[in-house]
Amino acid sequence: MVHHLPVTDAPTAQPTPAAPGAAAPPADPARWWTLAAVCTGVFMLLLDVTIVNVALPDISVELDASLSGLQWVIDAYALSLAALLLTAGSLADLFGRRKVFLVGLGLFTLGSLACGLAQDITFLCLARAFQGIGGAAMFATALALLSSAFTGRERGVAFGAFGATTGVAVAVGPVLGGVLTSGISWRWIFFVNIPICIAAVAITLLKVRESQDPRAGRPDWFGFVSFSLALAALVYALIEAGQTSWGETRVVVCLVAAAVLLAVFVVSQMTQRSPMFDLGLLRKPTFTGGLIAAFAVSASAFSLLTFLVIYVQNVLGYSAVGTGVRFLFLSGAAFVVAAVAGRLTSFVPARWLIAPGFLVLGTGLLLMTGIEPSDDWTHLIPGLLVTGAGIGLINTPLASTAVGVVPPERAGMASGVNSTFRQVGIATGIAALGSIFSHEVAASVRDGLAGRVPGEAVGGLTEALSNGQVQAAAERAREMAGGQNGDAAYDLISGVGTTAVVDALNHILLIGSVLAYAAAVACAFLIRQKDFVVQGGPPAANAGEANR
């Protein structure tokens, strides 16, 4: 079911001017409390997209998790968000946005508690999925709550604060995650959510007014189920392929099931009167370009962060907080450039920010390739800075492009679909790149250890090194060999493991770069100024631009 989520920072959703002489509607006295509740809740859910990355190595050691388990820690959250965003919006329109936001806060709080208490990787992944359900309910209702509480110029201020909150969450996530993981325990990256979420619940209960859409109909449950199952089957197949092979029966069955379920979803959306995803929106090239951009930025840069963190911590041996500080080169550059891009959107056409943004992003990822086993983290600095700049250029205009090509009453669906594609990009990107990474490391380790390590030990070392645990595996080899043999064993495992991880990392960075360059070409051709409706987004640079 289409959910009508007003996205009023978009160029299409301008406040309707009051008739001459008419009294302006009274302002909601609790509107700033609404802003506080929404920003607090969304800060937490977005923080949990980035804060977890630097804790993955510690989680792997304490819960004895494989690379596939670590992939699921990220993907379980992204899958829940992707699958439930549109349905949560429909439920909010039908039953009340404040009510659904409260339910989301409650589920997110319980999910955070469960994550912090997890004693094995399976339970942690299930708890992360539960967190994602709450996150979807919060994210789907956030903009609608702000839209109903604010009018006129104050609405712009509210959405500006909302945008700043999302930027800060992305920027501080790695550092905060590192401080909590190194200073206390990785469990506190989840426990810290609990008091903040409780405060947001209290504010919402006491100060936030209810709103809903009187035109709302029943949610599209068939579309929700078919899309969710298709996405889950695809991600499972991609991750499982990294642990076994592409010809494994389970992998093939899941890939076929994903294709069939996706086809069923598409047919259901074409035949329903009120689908959760109106495929007619794809007739506008700019909308399609926005979806490609949303998917590509997540599938390339944000997915690769997981493997870069594993390299910096498990191979180079930096602590979680040290890793988080080093990734400030990326998040800081993204934050600064996003602020500049925000000013440029008022007079630069969207495609001349998004397409060049992907060129910059692809170049940044390319600069990070060429890592040698002897290199330190400083090799990554130019690439992290340039990649961050590319992310900043893309994200700001992409937000308005998602909704700027549809009438205001359809902005909710447009925004929800774009956000869904972002989460699909993270889920499938981590799964696919992780599969490639794992296979390449395993093959390189087997070749490097052949004839140099007893056959019965190769399997265990290959598994450990395939998970990126180079330092840990080398230390275990030293302890098992003992004495002078221990030092030789350490050097052997460390050398073979580092080379294998570095080669595989270079490969997936190159893949991410190619994906970014392809997105740049697609966005340059698809995103057109004439597709923007009403006020049309940022004005064309010249008269001819509007016709392109």
N, C-alpha and C positions, 0 to 999 in steps of 0.2 A: 504494500500500500504506500502511495506517495505520502511522505510526511512533509508538512509545510513548515520548514525551519527558516525563519527570516534571517538573512545574512546581510545585515544592513551596512556593513563596511564595504560592500560591493558597490560598484557604480550603478547598479540597477535598482537599488532599494533606497531611494531617497524619501525622506519624510514627506507626507502629503501636506501641503501648506494649508493652513486654516483659512476659511472663508473670511473676507473682509468684515471686520467688526465682531467676528465670532470669538468667544472666549477660548483660550487654549486649555486643553485638558489638564487637570491638576497633576503635578508631578508626584510620583510615588515617594513618600517620605522615607521609605526604607530602601530606596534604589541603590544607595552606596553599599549597604549591607549585602544586597544581592550581588553586586560586583565583587565584594570581598569573598563571599561564599563560592561563587563560580570560579574566580581566579585561584582560590586556594585548592579547590577540588581538581581543576584541570592541571594546575602546577604539579600536583602529586602524580596524576596519571601519566603526564608527559615525562616527568622525572623518571618514572619507572621504565620508560623506553630506553633511556641512556645510562641510568645509574647502575644497571645490572652488569653492563659489559665489563667494567674493571673488576668486578667481583667473581667473574667466571672461573679464573684459575683457582681461587681459594675454594669455590664451590666444588670444583672438580676434585681437589685433593680431599676435602672433608667428607664428601658424599661418594667418593670413588666413581665419578661420572666419566663416561666416554665423551668423545666429541659430539656424537649424535645426541647424547643426553643434554649437553650444553646448548646445542642448537635448539632443542625443544624448550629449554628454559626461556629463550627469546621468542621462538615461534608460537608456543602455546598462547602467550599473551597477544601477539600480533594476530593470530588466527581468530581469537575470540572477538577482538576489536573489529576485524574485517568482516566477520560473519554477522555481527549483531548491530552494527552502526545504523543501518537503514531501518531495521525492524524496531530498534529501540526508539528511534525518532517517531515512528508510526504509533507506538504504544504511548509515547509522551503526548502526542497530539490528541490521542483518544482519551487517556485517563488523567492527564495533567502533567505538565513538565516538572513542576516542583516535586510532585510525588515520585516520578521516575528518577529525578536527580537524587532524591533522598535514598531511594532503593539502591541506586548505583553507589552512593557513598557508603552505605551499609555493607554491600557486597564487597566493595574494594577494601574496606577496613578488615572484614573477616578474612578476605583473601590474603591481605598483607600479614595478618597474624599467622595464618596457616603456612605461608611461605617461610616466615621466620622460625617456625617450629619444625619445619620439615627435617626428617631423619634419613630420607633417601631421595634419590633424584626423581623417581616416578611421582612421589607425593608432591615434590616441589613443582614439577611441571603441571600437575593437576591444579595445584593452588594458583599457579600463574594464570592458567586458563580461567579460573574463577575470578581472579583479579581483573582479567580482560573483560569479563561480562559486566562487572561494575564499571569499568572504565568506559565501555561503549555507552552505557546508560548515562553517564556523566557528560561525555563528550557530545553525544547526540542532542542533549538538551541545553547545553551551556549557552550557545548563541541565542536560542529562542528565549531563554530567561532574561538575558540582557536586553533583547529587543523589546520585550513586553514591559520592562522596567524603565527604559530610557527613551526619550524623544529628542528630536532636534539636535542641537550642537552637543549636548551632553552624551547623546548616543555615540557620536564620534569619539569622544573622550573615553567612554567605556570600552569601545572596541579597540582603541589604541592601547589601553591598559591590558586588555585581554591578549593582544598581540605581543606586547612586551613580556607578559608572563610566560608565554610559550617560548619566546627567545631566551629568557633567563633560565628556564627549565633545561633547555638543550645545552646552554653554556655551562651551567654549574653542575650538571649531572655527573660527568666523569670525575671531577674533583671531589664532590661530596661523597660519591661512591667510594673513591679511594681513601678519603679520610676515615669514613666509617669502617671500611673493611680492614684497613691497616691499624687503626686506632682501637677498635673494639672487636668487631666480628662482622663477617658478611651478612649475618642475620639482621643486623641493625639497619641495613639499607631498606628492609621491609618494616621492621618495628617502628622506625621513625615516622612512618606514615600514620600510625594509629592515633596519636594525640592530635595531629593536625587534622585528620579526617573527622575525629570526634568534634573538634571545634567547628569545622565546616557544617556538620550535621546540626549542631546547636544553633548556629546562625541561620541556617536554612529553615529550621523548625520555627524559630521565633520571629524572623524578619522577612523572609522571602514570600511574596504573594504567589498564589497559584495562577496558572494560565493554561489554556488548552485551545484546540482548534475545533470549533463547532461543526466544521465540514468534514472532520476526520472520519475515515471508514475503518474497516477491519484490516489488520496487518496481513501481508502476503506470506502466510506461513509456509505454503508449498515452495515459494521462491526461496525463502530463508533456509529451509531444510535442504533443498537440492543444491543451493550454492554452498552452504556450509560443508556438506558431505563431499562435494567436488573438490573444494579447496583443501580439506583435511586429507583426502586420499592423495592429492597431488603432492602435498608437502611430505606426507609419510613416505611416498614412493621415492622422492628425491633424497631424503635423509637416509632411508634404508639402502638405497643404491650405493651410497658412500661407504656403508659398512659391509655390503656383500658385493653384488654386481648388478648391472642393468638387465641381465638375463634371468635373475632370480625370479621364481614364480610369483612371490608376494609383490615384487616391484612391478612386474608386468600387469598383474591383476589390478593393482591399485591405479596404475596409469590408465588402463582401459576404463576402469570404473570412473575415474576423474573425468575422462573425455565424455563418457556417456552421460554422466550426471550434469556436466556443464552444458551439453547439448539439450538435455531435458530442461535445465534452467532457462536457457535462451528461448526455447519454444514456449515455455510457460509465460515468459515475459512478453512474448509477441502476441499471445492469445488472450491475455487477461485485460479487463477494462481498466484496472487500477494496479499495475505492477509495481514492485518495489524499485525496479530499474527500468525506466521508459527508454527502450532502445532507440526510439525516434530521436533522442538527443544526439546520437552518434551521427546524424545527418549533418550536423554542424561541424565542420572540420576543426574549428577552434576548441570545441568541447572535447573531441577525440584527442587533439594535441595536448590538452591539459591533462587528460588521463594518462597519456604516454609519459608526460613529464613527471607526474606524481609517482607512477610506477618506477620509472628509470632512476630518479634521484634516490629512492629507497633501495632498489635492487642493486645499485652500484655503491655509492658512498656509504650509506648507513649500514648496509649489509657487510661491507668490508671492514667496518670498525671492529666487529667481533674478532676477526682473524688478526688484525693489526694489534689489538690488545693482547691476544694470546702470544704473539711474537714478542712484544715488548716485555711482557711479564715472564713467560715460560722459557723463552730463549735468551733474552738479554738479561733477565734476572732482576728487573726493577720491581719495587713494591707497588701495591695497588694505588697508594697516594702519589707515588712518583710517576706512575703511568697516567693517572688523571691529570696531573699538572702538565705533563708533556703534551697531552691532547688538547690543552688550552690553545695551542697554536691553531688548531682546526676550529674549535667552537668559538674562540675569540674572534677570529677572522670572519666567521659566518655571522656573528652578532653585529659586528661593526659594518660589514658590507650590506647586511639586511637593512640597517638604518638608512644608509645612503640610497639603496634601491627603493625604499619607501618614498623618499622624496622624488626620485626620478619617475616613479609610476604616474605622476600627475601630468607629465608632458612627453614621456618616451613610450612608444607603442610596446605592448606586452611582449611581443615576440622578439623585439630587439633587446630585451633583458633576459628572457628565458633561454632562447637559442644560444646567445653568446655565453650565458651562464653555464650551459652544458659543455660548451667548448672549453671554458676555463676549468670546469670540474674534471673533464676528461684529461686535460693537460696536467692537472694536479695529481691525478692517479698515475699518469704516465711518469711524472717526476719521481714518484715513490718506487717505481720498478727499478731493476738493476741493483737490488740489495745483494751484497756479498756476505758470506759467513763471518768475515772479520769486521764488518761495519758496525758502528754504534748507532743509537737512535737518532743522532743528528742528521743522518742521511735522509730521514723522513721530513725534516723541518720545511724545506721548500714545498714539498708536495702537500703537506698538511695545511700550510698557509694558502696555497692556491686552491686546493680543494674546498677549504672553508669559504673562500671568496666566491667560488662557483655556487655553493649551496646558498649563500646569502643573496646572490643575484637571482636565483631561481625561486626561492620560497615566497618572497614578498609578492611579486606579480602573479604567481601561480594561484595564490589565495583568491584574488579577484577574478582571474581568468576562469576559475571553476564555476563561478556563479554569474559572471558578467555577460554570458551569452544566452541566458534564459530569462524569461519574465520573472518578476519578484516572487510570484506565487509558486514558482517551481525551484526557487533558490535552495530550499531545504534538500530536495533530492539531489540537485547538482553538487552541492557541497558534500553531502553524505557519500555520494558515489566517488568523488575525488578522494576523500579521506579513506574510503575503503580500498582504493587502488594503491594508496600509500602503504597501507598495512599488508596488502597482498604482495607488494614489491619487497617489503622486509622479509615476510615469511618465505616466499619462494626464492628470494635472492640468497638468504642465509642457507637454505636447504640445498640449492643447486651449487653455490660456490663451495659450501662445506663438503659436498659429495666429491667435487673435483679435487679439492684440497686434500681430503682424506685418502683418496685413491693414489694421488701422486706421491704423497709422503710415504705411504705404505710400500709402493713399488720401489721408490728410491732407497728406503731403509733395507728392504729385502736384498736389493742388489749390493748395497754397501756393506752388509753384514755377512753375505754369503761366503762361507769358507773361513770366516774370521771369528765366528761365535758358534758354540754348539747348537745343533739344529733345534733341540728342544727349547732353547732360550730365545730363538729368533722370533717366534710367534708373540710372546709376551712383550718383548722389546718393540716389535713392530706396532703392536696395539698402543702402547704407551706413547711412542713417538708420533704415531698418527693422530693422537689427541693433542699434539703440540707440547707434551710434558718433557721437554728435552733435559732441563736441569735436574728434574726429579728422577728421570730414568737414569741419567748419568751418575747421580749420587747413589742410587740403589745398586748399580753395577759396581761401583767402587767398594761399597760395603760387602757385597757378595764375594768379590774377588779377594779383597784384603791385601795389605802390604803394598809392595811395589807393583804387583799385578793390578791392585786396585786403581792406582794412578793411570796405568795404561788402559784399563777398562773404561775409566772415566773419560779419558781423552778420545778413545774410539767412539763411544756412544755419543758424546757431546759433539764430536766432529761430524759423524754421519747424520745425527739428528738435526743439527743446525743447518747443514747443507740441504737436507731434504725439505725442511720447513721453509727455508728461504727460497728455494727453487719453486715450491708450490705457491708460496705467497706472491712471488713475482708473476706467476702465471695468472692467478685470479685477479691481481691488480690490473694486469693487461686486459683481461676480459671485462672488468668494470670500466676501464677507460674506453674500450671499443663500444660498450653499451651507451656510455655518456655521449660519445661522438655521434652515434646513430640517432640518439634522442635529439641532439642538436639539429641534425638535418631534418628529422620529422617535424620538430616544432617550428623550424623556419618556414617549412612549406605549409603546415596545417593551421597555425595560429594566424588569423587574419583580423584586421581591425574592423572590417565591415560586419563581422559576426556579432560584435557586441551590441546589445540592445539598449534602447532609450539613450541615456547619456553616453553609452558606448565605451566605457573604460577610458584609458588615457588617450588624449587626442593624438591624431596622426602627426608625424613630424613634418609632413608636407601634404599637400592636397592629394597627390597621387597615392599616398600610402593607404588612404581609406578605401581605395578600390582594389587593393591587392588581397 
